Amino acid sequence: MKRSVDAEEVARLAKLSRLEFDGKQAEDMRGHLSKMLDYFDALDSVDVSDVPPTAHILSAVNVLREDVVEPSTSNAELLKNAPESRDGAYVVPRVVE
């Protein structure tokens, strides 16, 4: 099914995208968008009923290590050398106005 994009739709998309097109550019964009919709129509015609929704072309699997919780430096020890701390956290100069 051939779909076409009208000039109003191009203007609306341009406004949402914060783009400006002159007459020729808007007409070219209309043609490009119509072709893109035709490609989507072609994809819609492909039968994927036997493809699981989470199928992937690669059989790669994430390999994650087990979390290992080990003793760490205490908060008090870390704050010992801080120039200034408050409520268990470092106090730093404000950088945002």
FENCORRA-V928283 format. One record per run of one state. SS is the DSSP state (H for helix, E for strand, - for the rest). FROM is the first residue (numbers start at 1). TO is the last residue. If there is no record, write none. Layout:
# FENCORRA-V928283
ss={SS/SS}
from={FROM/FROM}
to={TO/TO}
This chain:
# FENCORRA-V928283
ss={-/H/-/H/-/H/-/E/-/E/-}
from={1/7/18/23/45/75/80/85/87/89/91}
to={6/17/22/44/74/79/84/86/88/90/97}
